[in-house]
């Protein structure tokens, strides 16, 4: 009988996983990033329009037609990183949280622009079209660049080559697929990764 009481007492003293009955502190695991384009396959994407997307070496390229590579999955809060190379005359962008993936435009998605020579430069490279102008002017043509796009609730932050170009609050679009756009010139993307938040 005495042994049974001692056993029960010992069980109670270890409850909570810590001496003295305190709750253990376990840090939640960091969210894992997912590679959406690894340089070898367009699995997980579909095409709209007639842009001639094709894989070359470790990147996907288009240089004629017009249209988008669209993710099959939708995303709400995330950090997206993508490397891109465009020539000086290119018109491209990354459209996020598209409300209608069959009808893509700046009125149905957030368009993070890649367009150094946009006729109206207000929403040129580094901007979110019709939402926020870029805080700094960065020309992307003729080099590899890196976009980091953070969408968390209504808070949108765009960083281009390590420089923050947009930090804005907007509530128009909450979730949806994202796209890689081809509009003109030569456009290449690689190392496209997303991390849920």
Z-matrix of the N, CA and C atoms (Angstrom, degrees):
N
C 1 1.459
C 2 1.518 1 110.71
N 3 1.306 2 116.33 1 -42.50
C 4 1.456 3 120.78 2 179.45
C 5 1.529 4 111.00 3 -63.21
N 6 1.353 5 115.97 4 -40.26
C 7 1.463 6 119.51 5 178.34
C 8 1.522 7 111.57 6 -61.04
N 9 1.302 8 117.81 7 -40.71
C 10 1.457 9 121.53 8 -179.98
C 11 1.514 10 110.78 9 -62.65
N 12 1.303 11 118.13 10 -40.65
C 13 1.472 12 121.60 11 179.66
C 14 1.515 13 110.01 12 -65.94
N 15 1.358 14 116.59 13 -44.14
C 16 1.463 15 119.24 14 178.91
C 17 1.523 16 111.59 15 -62.04
N 18 1.321 17 118.00 16 -40.74
C 19 1.461 18 122.62 17 179.67
C 20 1.513 19 111.69 18 -61.55
N 21 1.329 20 116.23 19 -46.06
C 22 1.463 21 120.93 20 178.19
C 23 1.519 22 110.45 21 -62.49
N 24 1.334 23 116.91 22 -40.45
C 25 1.457 24 120.35 23 179.35
C 26 1.512 25 112.26 24 -62.95
N 27 1.334 26 116.18 25 -40.35
C 28 1.468 27 119.71 26 178.49
C 29 1.521 28 111.40 27 -64.94
N 30 1.312 29 116.31 28 -40.12
C 31 1.468 30 119.12 29 177.83
C 32 1.515 31 110.53 30 -58.93
N 33 1.291 32 117.05 31 -45.65
C 34 1.469 33 120.90 32 -177.66
C 35 1.508 34 112.06 33 -63.69
N 36 1.357 35 117.73 34 -35.01
C 37 1.455 36 119.32 35 -175.42
C 38 1.529 37 112.14 36 -71.42
N 39 1.338 38 118.07 37 -21.33
C 40 1.464 39 120.41 38 179.54
C 41 1.514 40 112.88 39 -96.61
N 42 1.269 41 119.16 40 0.09
C 43 1.462 42 121.25 41 -178.61
C 44 1.512 43 109.22 42 -62.73
N 45 1.317 44 116.47 43 136.66
C 46 1.467 45 120.98 44 -177.30
C 47 1.509 46 112.01 45 94.06
N 48 1.339 47 117.69 46 -10.10
C 49 1.458 48 119.94 47 174.69
C 50 1.507 49 114.36 48 75.71
N 51 1.331 50 118.46 49 12.86
C 52 1.454 51 119.61 50 -179.01
C 53 1.516 52 108.75 51 -143.47
N 54 1.313 53 117.37 52 150.73
C 55 1.458 54 121.58 53 178.22
C 56 1.518 55 108.76 54 -64.34
N 57 1.327 56 115.86 55 136.18
C 58 1.462 57 119.53 56 179.58
C 59 1.507 58 112.98 57 85.16
N 60 1.333 59 118.96 58 6.42
C 61 1.458 60 121.01 59 174.87
C 62 1.514 61 115.10 60 81.58
N 63 1.354 62 119.82 61 7.20
C 64 1.465 63 121.53 62 179.49
C 65 1.515 64 111.41 63 -71.35
N 66 1.325 65 116.43 64 154.49
C 67 1.463 66 121.00 65 179.59
C 68 1.527 67 109.63 66 -77.34
N 69 1.317 68 118.18 67 137.66
C 70 1.468 69 119.83 68 177.28
C 71 1.520 70 110.11 69 -68.81
N 72 1.313 71 116.58 70 146.58
C 73 1.462 72 120.51 71 177.29
C 74 1.524 73 107.79 72 -103.98
N 75 1.310 74 114.93 73 114.08
C 76 1.454 75 121.45 74 -179.51
C 77 1.521 76 107.67 75 -118.95
N 78 1.319 77 116.18 76 118.42
C 79 1.466 78 119.96 77 179.32
C 80 1.514 79 108.88 78 -71.19
N 81 1.333 80 117.18 79 135.04
C 82 1.465 81 118.68 80 176.96
C 83 1.521 82 109.81 81 -65.15
N 84 1.327 83 117.54 82 145.97
C 85 1.460 84 118.87 83 179.45
C 86 1.530 85 110.72 84 -65.58
N 87 1.318 86 115.37 85 143.99
C 88 1.469 87 119.34 86 176.72
C 89 1.519 88 109.00 87 -65.54
N 90 1.344 89 117.22 88 139.29
C 91 1.463 90 118.60 89 179.24
C 92 1.522 91 110.62 90 -61.37
N 93 1.301 92 115.41 91 141.07
C 94 1.464 93 120.57 92 -178.14
C 95 1.520 94 109.80 93 -85.55
N 96 1.313 95 115.42 94 140.89
C 97 1.459 96 119.27 95 175.17
C 98 1.524 97 109.15 96 -83.56
N 99 1.313 98 115.21 97 151.58
C 100 1.458 99 122.46 98 178.76
C 101 1.518 100 108.61 99 -118.62
N 102 1.316 101 116.89 100 128.87
C 103 1.460 102 121.08 101 175.62
C 104 1.518 103 108.17 102 -82.19
N 105 1.317 104 116.44 103 117.44
C 106 1.460 105 121.49 104 -178.26
C 107 1.525 106 112.34 105 -93.62
N 108 1.324 107 116.58 106 -23.97
C 109 1.461 108 120.09 107 170.99
C 110 1.516 109 107.73 108 -139.30
N 111 1.326 110 116.12 109 117.21
C 112 1.460 111 121.62 110 -174.24
C 113 1.527 112 112.57 111 -104.77
N 114 1.315 113 117.40 112 7.69
C 115 1.456 114 120.61 113 179.05
C 116 1.507 115 115.04 114 92.20
N 117 1.330 116 116.98 115 -4.38
C 118 1.466 117 118.41 116 -176.17
C 119 1.519 118 114.38 117 -126.05
N 120 1.335 119 118.15 118 -16.76
C 121 1.465 120 119.67 119 -174.56
C 122 1.517 121 110.33 120 -151.29
N 123 1.336 122 115.84 121 148.15
C 124 1.461 123 121.36 122 174.40
C 125 1.523 124 110.69 123 -105.25
N 126 1.325 125 116.86 124 25.78
C 127 1.464 126 120.45 125 172.25
C 128 1.527 127 108.57 126 -59.37
N 129 1.327 128 116.19 127 137.78
C 130 1.458 129 120.52 128 -178.58
C 131 1.519 130 113.67 129 91.69
N 132 1.328 131 117.21 130 0.68
C 133 1.465 132 122.81 131 179.57
C 134 1.528 133 109.38 132 -127.29
N 135 1.329 134 115.38 133 156.27
C 136 1.460 135 120.08 134 167.93
C 137 1.526 136 108.32 135 -136.84
N 138 1.310 137 116.41 136 160.30
C 139 1.461 138 121.56 137 -174.83
C 140 1.517 139 111.18 138 -104.39
N 141 1.326 140 115.53 139 143.21
C 142 1.463 141 121.63 140 166.86
C 143 1.524 142 107.30 141 -121.39
N 144 1.327 143 116.30 142 151.06
C 145 1.455 144 119.92 143 -178.45
C 146 1.511 145 111.37 144 79.22
N 147 1.347 146 115.63 145 -164.59
C 148 1.461 147 119.89 146 -175.00
C 149 1.526 148 112.82 147 -122.13
N 150 1.320 149 117.89 148 22.76
C 151 1.469 150 119.93 149 175.66
C 152 1.528 151 108.92 150 -60.97
N 153 1.329 152 116.25 151 143.32
C 154 1.471 153 120.85 152 -174.57
C 155 1.537 154 111.53 153 -91.62
N 156 1.324 155 116.63 154 57.18
C 157 1.464 156 120.89 155 179.65
C 158 1.536 157 110.00 156 -57.75
N 159 1.325 158 116.36 157 132.91
C 160 1.454 159 121.73 158 176.02
C 161 1.524 160 108.54 159 -154.14
N 162 1.326 161 115.73 160 152.17
C 163 1.459 162 120.78 161 -177.53
C 164 1.527 163 109.17 162 -90.72
N 165 1.340 164 114.75 163 130.24
C 166 1.459 165 122.71 164 177.74
C 167 1.526 166 106.63 165 -128.63
N 168 1.332 167 116.91 166 123.87
C 169 1.461 168 120.43 167 -177.66
C 170 1.536 169 109.19 168 52.79
N 171 1.354 170 117.68 169 -113.99
C 172 1.470 171 119.92 170 -177.27
C 173 1.527 172 112.84 171 -112.97
N 174 1.331 173 117.89 172 18.54
C 175 1.472 174 120.54 173 -179.27
C 176 1.522 175 109.99 174 -134.02
N 177 1.343 176 114.60 175 163.50
C 178 1.460 177 121.02 176 174.67
C 179 1.531 178 107.21 177 -105.92
N 180 1.320 179 116.25 178 137.35
C 181 1.468 180 121.65 179 -172.81
C 182 1.517 181 110.55 180 -132.23
N 183 1.325 182 115.67 181 147.96
C 184 1.467 183 122.51 182 166.86
C 185 1.521 184 107.62 183 -136.78
N 186 1.339 185 115.21 184 146.45
C 187 1.468 186 119.49 185 178.30
C 188 1.525 187 112.65 186 -144.31
N 189 1.339 188 116.96 187 11.78
C 190 1.463 189 119.85 188 173.58
C 191 1.523 190 109.42 189 -158.62
N 192 1.321 191 115.05 190 165.00
C 193 1.461 192 120.43 191 -176.81
C 194 1.515 193 110.91 192 80.11
N 195 1.307 194 115.36 193 -149.67
C 196 1.459 195 120.52 194 178.73
C 197 1.514 196 109.61 195 -169.56
N 198 1.327 197 116.83 196 141.72
C 199 1.457 198 118.74 197 178.68
C 200 1.513 199 112.32 198 154.04
N 201 1.324 200 115.32 199 -162.32
C 202 1.458 201 121.95 200 -171.22
C 203 1.522 202 111.69 201 -137.67
N 204 1.325 203 114.83 202 149.90
C 205 1.457 204 122.68 203 159.93
C 206 1.514 205 106.03 204 -94.76
N 207 1.330 206 117.61 205 124.68
C 208 1.469 207 122.74 206 -172.67
C 209 1.522 208 109.06 207 -118.61
N 210 1.326 209 116.81 208 133.21
C 211 1.465 210 119.53 209 176.94
C 212 1.528 211 109.53 210 -68.96
N 213 1.323 212 116.11 211 143.91
C 214 1.460 213 120.28 212 176.42
C 215 1.525 214 111.50 213 -72.45
N 216 1.321 215 117.26 214 -26.03
C 217 1.464 216 121.99 215 -178.91
C 218 1.518 217 111.51 216 -98.00
N 219 1.333 218 115.44 217 157.87
C 220 1.466 219 122.61 218 175.28
C 221 1.517 220 109.59 219 -101.83
N 222 1.336 221 115.10 220 153.65
C 223 1.462 222 121.41 221 -178.32
C 224 1.529 223 109.35 222 -138.28
N 225 1.330 224 115.25 223 143.23
C 226 1.464 225 121.06 224 178.95
C 227 1.517 226 111.43 225 -106.75
N 228 1.340 227 117.15 226 -81.68
C 229 1.462 228 122.41 227 178.03
C 230 1.518 229 108.61 228 -100.82
N 231 1.332 230 116.82 229 129.03
C 232 1.464 231 119.73 230 -173.14
C 233 1.516 232 111.24 231 -165.75
N 234 1.323 233 114.35 232 165.68
C 235 1.466 234 122.30 233 163.43
C 236 1.518 235 106.67 234 -116.21
N 237 1.312 236 116.48 235 124.17
C 238 1.452 237 123.41 236 -179.32
C 239 1.521 238 108.41 237 -114.39
N 240 1.327 239 116.59 238 131.80
C 241 1.458 240 120.16 239 172.36
C 242 1.520 241 108.60 240 -123.78
N 243 1.317 242 115.25 241 142.58
C 244 1.461 243 121.14 242 179.33
C 245 1.514 244 108.73 243 -152.62
N 246 1.318 245 115.57 244 139.46
C 247 1.458 246 121.06 245 172.44
C 248 1.526 247 107.98 246 -98.26
N 249 1.326 248 115.96 247 141.87
C 250 1.466 249 119.88 248 179.27
C 251 1.517 250 110.79 249 -143.93
N 252 1.317 251 114.31 250 150.66
C 253 1.457 252 123.17 251 173.66
C 254 1.521 253 106.88 252 -128.99
N 255 1.339 254 116.03 253 131.72
C 256 1.464 255 120.84 254 177.26
C 257 1.518 256 108.59 255 -136.62
N 258 1.337 257 116.40 256 153.72
C 259 1.448 258 117.75 257 171.58
C 260 1.536 259 108.47 258 -82.16
N 261 1.316 260 116.51 259 175.08
C 262 1.463 261 120.14 260 -172.37
C 263 1.519 262 113.55 261 -66.00
N 264 1.341 263 117.37 262 -23.43
C 265 1.468 264 121.17 263 -177.93
C 266 1.525 265 113.06 264 -97.91
N 267 1.307 266 117.32 265 7.87
C 268 1.467 267 120.31 266 -173.63
C 269 1.524 268 112.15 267 -71.07
N 270 1.319 269 113.78 268 149.66
C 271 1.467 270 123.39 269 170.14
C 272 1.521 271 105.92 270 -126.05
N 273 1.333 272 115.99 271 113.88
C 274 1.447 273 121.03 272 -177.60
C 275 1.523 274 108.55 273 -150.32
N 276 1.304 275 115.70 274 -172.22
C 277 1.447 276 120.69 275 177.54
C 278 1.516 277 110.41 276 169.32
N 279 1.319 278 114.36 277 171.95
C 280 1.458 279 122.12 278 173.18
C 281 1.520 280 106.43 279 -119.75
N 282 1.329 281 116.25 280 118.26
C 283 1.458 282 122.04 281 -179.05
C 284 1.526 283 107.70 282 -98.86
N 285 1.332 284 117.72 283 126.44
C 286 1.466 285 120.65 284 -177.46
C 287 1.528 286 110.87 285 -118.58
N 288 1.340 287 114.99 286 156.80
C 289 1.471 288 123.26 287 177.81
C 290 1.524 289 111.76 288 51.84
N 291 1.321 290 116.43 289 47.94
C 292 1.467 291 120.73 290 -178.07
C 293 1.528 292 110.67 291 -70.33
N 294 1.318 293 116.46 292 122.93
C 295 1.470 294 120.89 293 -177.23
C 296 1.522 295 111.96 294 -75.96
N 297 1.335 296 117.24 295 -24.18
C 298 1.465 297 121.23 296 178.48
C 299 1.525 298 108.04 297 -139.48
N 300 1.340 299 118.31 298 93.92
C 301 1.467 300 119.98 299 -175.98
C 302 1.525 301 114.26 300 -65.15
N 303 1.330 302 117.20 301 -11.03
C 304 1.466 303 119.81 302 176.17
C 305 1.528 304 111.79 303 -87.58
N 306 1.335 305 117.04 304 -10.36
C 307 1.470 306 121.53 305 -177.57
C 308 1.523 307 107.38 306 -141.01
N 309 1.333 308 115.77 307 83.51
C 310 1.465 309 121.61 308 -170.64
C 311 1.520 310 110.33 309 -91.71
N 312 1.315 311 116.42 310 130.66
C 313 1.450 312 122.25 311 176.14
C 314 1.511 313 110.43 312 -170.96
N 315 1.334 314 115.97 313 170.35
C 316 1.459 315 120.33 314 -178.29
C 317 1.528 316 112.56 315 -66.47
N 318 1.339 317 117.39 316 -13.63
C 319 1.464 318 120.47 317 176.78
C 320 1.529 319 112.20 318 -89.92
N 321 1.346 320 117.15 319 -5.02
C 322 1.468 321 120.86 320 -179.04
C 323 1.525 322 112.58 321 -127.48
N 324 1.319 323 117.15 322 0.61
C 325 1.472 324 123.98 323 179.33
C 326 1.536 325 107.19 324 -150.02
N 327 1.325 326 115.64 325 167.67
C 328 1.463 327 119.97 326 163.89
C 329 1.523 328 107.00 327 -86.78
N 330 1.330 329 116.47 328 121.88
C 331 1.461 330 121.41 329 179.98
C 332 1.522 331 109.85 330 -100.73
N 333 1.319 332 116.06 331 106.35
C 334 1.460 333 121.66 332 175.08
C 335 1.527 334 106.10 333 -86.13
N 336 1.314 335 116.31 334 108.37
C 337 1.462 336 121.00 335 -163.20
C 338 1.524 337 114.14 336 -82.11
N 339 1.340 338 113.87 337 148.61
C 340 1.464 339 124.06 338 168.24
C 341 1.524 340 105.61 339 -131.87
N 342 1.323 341 116.11 340 92.51
C 343 1.472 342 119.90 341 -172.88
C 344 1.530 343 107.33 342 -161.92
N 345 1.358 344 116.30 343 81.30
C 346 1.462 345 121.16 344 -176.41
C 347 1.519 346 112.94 345 -59.49
N 348 1.350 347 116.33 346 -36.69
C 349 1.467 348 120.44 347 -174.21
C 350 1.532 349 112.10 348 -105.09
N 351 1.318 350 117.21 349 32.01
C 352 1.466 351 120.59 350 178.49
C 353 1.536 352 108.90 351 -55.81
N 354 1.339 353 117.85 352 129.36
C 355 1.470 354 120.03 353 -177.24
C 356 1.532 355 113.06 354 -54.13
N 357 1.322 356 117.45 355 -42.68
C 358 1.462 357 120.80 356 170.26
C 359 1.529 358 105.90 357 -100.18
N 360 1.330 359 118.26 358 103.88
C 361 1.465 360 120.69 359 -171.53
C 362 1.526 361 114.63 360 -72.60
N 363 1.314 362 117.57 361 0.86
C 364 1.464 363 120.40 362 -176.59
C 365 1.524 364 111.70 363 -55.38
N 366 1.342 365 116.92 364 -41.40
C 367 1.463 366 121.06 365 -178.49
C 368 1.527 367 110.70 366 -117.22
N 369 1.317 368 115.97 367 50.53
C 370 1.471 369 122.78 368 -178.77
C 371 1.527 370 110.41 369 -75.62
N 372 1.310 371 117.11 370 -164.19
C 373 1.461 372 123.23 371 177.33
C 374 1.530 373 110.62 372 -50.86
N 375 1.332 374 114.99 373 130.97
C 376 1.466 375 120.50 374 -179.86
C 377 1.508 376 114.30 375 98.28
N 378 1.338 377 117.55 376 -10.92
C 379 1.461 378 122.57 377 -178.39
C 380 1.520 379 111.42 378 -92.98
N 381 1.328 380 115.71 379 164.75
C 382 1.457 381 122.05 380 161.15
C 383 1.521 382 105.40 381 -105.80
N 384 1.324 383 116.89 382 113.84
C 385 1.465 384 121.74 383 -171.22
C 386 1.529 385 110.53 384 -57.61
N 387 1.327 386 115.50 385 131.18
C 388 1.467 387 125.16 386 178.49
C 389 1.523 388 113.22 387 65.01
N 390 1.340 389 117.37 388 11.52
C 391 1.471 390 120.66 389 177.69
C 392 1.522 391 111.30 390 -124.14
N 393 1.332 392 117.40 391 -51.85
C 394 1.468 393 120.05 392 -174.95
C 395 1.524 394 110.69 393 -150.99
N 396 1.335 395 115.51 394 131.38
C 397 1.454 396 121.37 395 174.27
C 398 1.521 397 109.66 396 -76.05
N 399 1.337 398 117.90 397 155.45
C 400 1.471 399 118.89 398 177.67
C 401 1.531 400 111.13 399 -71.45
N 402 1.320 401 115.93 400 138.26
C 403 1.463 402 120.82 401 178.98
C 404 1.521 403 111.74 402 -71.48
N 405 1.335 404 116.67 403 -27.20
C 406 1.462 405 122.22 404 176.91
C 407 1.519 406 108.39 405 -133.23
N 408 1.332 407 116.02 406 150.42
C 409 1.465 408 119.91 407 178.44
C 410 1.515 409 109.22 408 -93.95
N 411 1.325 410 115.59 409 121.34
C 412 1.455 411 121.73 410 178.10
C 413 1.527 412 107.68 411 -127.49
N 414 1.316 413 116.68 412 123.34
C 415 1.464 414 121.09 413 175.13
C 416 1.522 415 108.41 414 -88.22
N 417 1.338 416 115.50 415 126.89
C 418 1.457 417 120.94 416 -175.28
C 419 1.521 418 113.12 417 -96.42
N 420 1.337 419 117.94 418 -16.69
C 421 1.459 420 121.74 419 -171.80
C 422 1.517 421 114.07 420 -60.37
N 423 1.342 422 115.55 421 137.05
C 424 1.454 423 121.53 422 171.47
C 425 1.514 424 116.00 423 81.73
N 426 1.328 425 118.51 424 13.90
C 427 1.464 426 120.75 425 -179.98
C 428 1.526 427 109.88 426 -153.43
N 429 1.326 428 116.23 427 160.85
C 430 1.453 429 119.91 428 172.11
C 431 1.524 430 109.11 429 -77.76
N 432 1.318 431 115.26 430 136.48
C 433 1.457 432 123.48 431 -177.86
C 434 1.530 433 108.85 432 -129.22
N 435 1.327 434 116.23 433 162.23
C 436 1.457 435 120.96 434 176.74
C 437 1.522 436 110.16 435 -128.14
N 438 1.320 437 115.34 436 123.66
C 439 1.461 438 121.89 437 170.81
C 440 1.528 439 108.68 438 -97.36
N 441 1.335 440 115.23 439 136.45
C 442 1.456 441 121.62 440 166.00
C 443 1.516 442 106.43 441 -120.67
N 444 1.316 443 116.32 442 122.15
C 445 1.456 444 122.66 443 -176.27
C 446 1.524 445 107.74 444 -120.54
N 447 1.326 446 116.45 445 118.27
C 448 1.465 447 121.42 446 178.96
C 449 1.525 448 108.36 447 -113.18
N 450 1.323 449 115.83 448 122.80
C 451 1.465 450 122.31 449 176.81
C 452 1.520 451 107.29 450 -123.43
N 453 1.322 452 115.77 451 112.60
C 454 1.462 453 120.74 452 -178.72
C 455 1.524 454 107.75 453 -134.67
N 456 1.333 455 115.65 454 102.88
C 457 1.454 456 119.21 455 -172.45
C 458 1.517 457 109.39 456 62.22
N 459 1.328 458 116.22 457 -128.43
C 460 1.467 459 120.68 458 179.50
C 461 1.525 460 112.84 459 -89.14
N 462 1.319 461 117.22 460 -0.74
C 463 1.467 462 121.66 461 -176.53
C 464 1.527 463 110.33 462 -92.17
N 465 1.322 464 116.10 463 121.16
C 466 1.463 465 123.14 464 -179.27
C 467 1.519 466 109.41 465 -120.50
N 468 1.328 467 116.33 466 126.60
C 469 1.463 468 121.48 467 179.23
C 470 1.523 469 108.19 468 -128.96
N 471 1.329 470 115.94 469 127.48
C 472 1.455 471 122.69 470 179.07
C 473 1.522 472 108.79 471 -115.84
N 474 1.332 473 115.98 472 128.70
C 475 1.461 474 121.45 473 176.50
C 476 1.521 475 107.77 474 -125.07
N 477 1.329 476 115.64 475 129.04
C 478 1.471 477 121.63 476 -179.77
C 479 1.518 478 108.35 477 -120.28
N 480 1.307 479 116.42 478 119.40
C 481 1.466 480 122.38 479 179.98
C 482 1.526 481 112.11 480 52.23
N 483 1.337 482 115.55 481 40.38
C 484 1.460 483 121.13 482 176.85
C 485 1.511 484 115.21 483 83.71
N 486 1.327 485 118.33 484 -1.24
C 487 1.463 486 121.26 485 179.12
C 488 1.529 487 109.82 486 -111.49
N 489 1.322 488 116.22 487 129.03
C 490 1.461 489 120.42 488 179.84
C 491 1.519 490 108.91 489 -73.01
N 492 1.334 491 116.09 490 122.32
C 493 1.463 492 119.97 491 179.85
C 494 1.526 493 112.54 492 -104.70
N 495 1.341 494 117.12 493 -26.12
C 496 1.465 495 121.50 494 -179.49
C 497 1.529 496 109.16 495 -142.14
N 498 1.329 497 115.48 496 136.94
C 499 1.468 498 122.75 497 171.27
C 500 1.523 499 104.79 498 -144.80
N 501 1.336 500 117.05 499 101.61
C 502 1.461 501 120.47 500 -168.15
C 503 1.523 502 110.47 501 -144.14
N 504 1.322 503 115.85 502 156.78
C 505 1.460 504 122.43 503 172.26
C 506 1.522 505 107.96 504 -106.84
N 507 1.331 506 117.17 505 131.97
C 508 1.459 507 121.39 506 177.77
C 509 1.530 508 108.38 507 -157.57
N 510 1.324 509 116.48 508 142.82
C 511 1.472 510 119.98 509 -172.56
C 512 1.527 511 113.84 510 -117.66
N 513 1.331 512 118.35 511 13.21
C 514 1.468 513 118.78 512 -173.83
C 515 1.518 514 113.61 513 -64.71
N 516 1.326 515 117.20 514 -42.96
C 517 1.467 516 120.12 515 -172.80
C 518 1.529 517 109.53 516 -128.14
N 519 1.336 518 115.91 517 129.95
C 520 1.465 519 120.53 518 -174.92
C 521 1.521 520 113.23 519 -101.71
N 522 1.325 521 117.69 520 -32.31
C 523 1.463 522 119.74 521 -178.75
C 524 1.522 523 109.31 522 -163.91
N 525 1.314 524 114.99 523 166.37
C 526 1.452 525 121.47 524 177.91
C 527 1.513 526 110.13 525 151.69
N 528 1.319 527 117.16 526 175.32
C 529 1.465 528 120.42 527 175.75
C 530 1.519 529 110.69 528 -64.79
N 531 1.329 530 115.91 529 166.86
C 532 1.460 531 119.01 530 167.72
C 533 1.517 532 108.93 531 -122.74
N 534 1.327 533 115.66 532 163.22
C 535 1.460 534 120.49 533 -174.09
C 536 1.520 535 111.31 534 -134.81
N 537 1.316 536 115.04 535 157.58
C 538 1.459 537 123.94 536 167.55
C 539 1.522 538 106.11 537 -109.05
N 540 1.318 539 116.26 538 125.79
C 541 1.471 540 120.45 539 -172.08
C 542 1.525 541 112.03 540 -101.41
N 543 1.337 542 114.62 541 143.64
C 544 1.459 543 120.83 542 164.47
C 545 1.517 544 108.29 543 -119.63
N 546 1.366 545 115.77 544 122.69
C 547 1.458 546 120.40 545 177.86
C 548 1.514 547 112.97 546 -119.97
N 549 1.339 548 116.59 547 -40.97
C 550 1.468 549 120.71 548 -178.94
C 551 1.520 550 108.88 549 -166.19
N 552 1.348 551 115.27 550 162.50
C 553 1.456 552 121.29 551 176.41
C 554 1.516 553 112.34 552 77.77
N 555 1.316 554 115.73 553 -147.24
C 556 1.464 555 122.52 554 176.02
C 557 1.520 556 107.54 555 -117.22
N 558 1.321 557 116.74 556 128.98
C 559 1.464 558 122.20 557 -175.23
C 560 1.523 559 108.66 558 -131.90
N 561 1.329 560 116.01 559 130.93
C 562 1.464 561 121.41 560 178.69
C 563 1.531 562 109.25 561 -134.09
N 564 1.326 563 115.95 562 142.65
C 565 1.462 564 121.78 563 175.21
C 566 1.526 565 109.06 564 -132.02
N 567 1.342 566 115.56 565 148.32
C 568 1.460 567 121.12 566 172.81
C 569 1.533 568 109.40 567 -154.67
N 570 1.329 569 115.44 568 168.07
C 571 1.473 570 122.56 569 176.40
C 572 1.521 571 111.71 570 49.43
N 573 1.317 572 116.48 571 54.93
C 574 1.471 573 121.68 572 179.04
C 575 1.527 574 107.82 573 -89.77
N 576 1.338 575 115.64 574 117.20
C 577 1.469 576 120.94 575 -176.85
C 578 1.519 577 109.92 576 -132.28
N 579 1.338 578 116.35 577 147.60
C 580 1.451 579 121.30 578 177.64
C 581 1.525 580 109.42 579 -131.60
N 582 1.323 581 115.78 580 140.37
C 583 1.459 582 122.55 581 176.65
C 584 1.517 583 108.10 582 -124.68
N 585 1.332 584 119.13 583 118.56
C 586 1.462 585 119.66 584 177.86
C 587 1.522 586 110.64 585 -66.65
N 588 1.335 587 115.86 586 151.53
C 589 1.468 588 120.63 587 -179.53
C 590 1.520 589 109.31 588 -125.93
